[in-house]
């Protein structure tokens, strides 16, 4: 098992569930995926930066952070599912706000995002990698662009009959319906990997 992490950020991910449930505004709902996956969501809105996120400049107001969590069952082995989430350059295929990803080094990427009609250039940084078990990253923009932050944590659990349950936690300062976006991204990923996993029939 291979693991890389930054200790402070890893502590945040380990405590994500606790920090989410302590918020004053908390709603939860569940739905059954028509594609044999079960998605569960938890929504919060916290007015302030996430732990270990960039601190606001003096005199500026912290951006609200929205969070949601969902899970779905994928008809593919856990090793295959993990490898696809590790391929950041493929994120535009299922995370619709990401339009392009360019690799800088092993743990850093430049991601072009389009959200609410606006274009953003962000740094995507891998913060945690536990082979076939967990993956965590964050995006942020700096310089003249207003600072935006998003963090993602994906957990992988081997399911029956060579299937995989993935749980995706997304925290974002971009606003919008985060739970709906988590649902959309999970369903897109399920379609992507299961379509590619189908055996081709020769004629």
SULCORLIN-V244436 format. One record per pair of residues at least 6 apart in sequence whose ideal C-beta (glycine too) atoms are under 6 Angstrom apart, sorted by the first residue. I is the first residue (numbers start at 1). J is the second residue. Records with the same first field share a line. If there is no record, write none. Layout:
I: J / J
This chain:
1: 131
2: 131
3: 130
4: 129
5: 128
6: 127
8: 52
9: 52 / 127
10: 128
12: 51 / 52
13: 136 / 153
16: 169
20: 44 / 67
23: 44 / 46
25: 45
26: 44
27: 43
28: 42
29: 41
30: 40
31: 39
32: 38
33: 39 / 72
35: 190
37: 72 / 73 / 190
39: 70 / 72 / 183
40: 71
41: 68 / 70 / 179
42: 69
43: 68 / 179
44: 67
45: 64 / 66
46: 65
47: 64
48: 62
49: 62
50: 65 / 171
53: 149
54: 147
56: 62
63: 173
65: 171 / 173
66: 172 / 178
67: 171
68: 170 / 178 / 179 / 182
69: 169
70: 168 / 182 / 183 / 186
71: 165 / 167
72: 186 / 190
73: 159 / 163 / 165
74: 81 / 164 / 190 / 193
75: 163 / 194
76: 193 / 197
77: 162
78: 132 / 156 / 158 / 164
79: 132
81: 164
82: 132 / 156
84: 193
85: 135 / 154
88: 101 / 109
89: 101
91: 98 / 101
92: 98 / 99
93: 192
94: 185 / 188 / 189 / 192
95: 185
97: 113 / 115
98: 111 / 113
99: 112 / 114
100: 112
101: 109 / 111
102: 110
103: 109
107: 126
108: 125
109: 124
111: 122 / 124 / 139
112: 121
113: 120 / 122
115: 174
120: 141
122: 139 / 141
123: 140
124: 139
125: 138
126: 137
127: 136 / 137 / 138
128: 136
129: 135
132: 156
133: 156
134: 155
135: 154
136: 153
137: 152
138: 151
139: 150
140: 149
141: 148
148: 173 / 174
149: 173
150: 172
151: 171
152: 170
153: 169
154: 168
155: 167
156: 164 / 166
157: 165
159: 165
168: 182 / 186
170: 178 / 182
172: 178
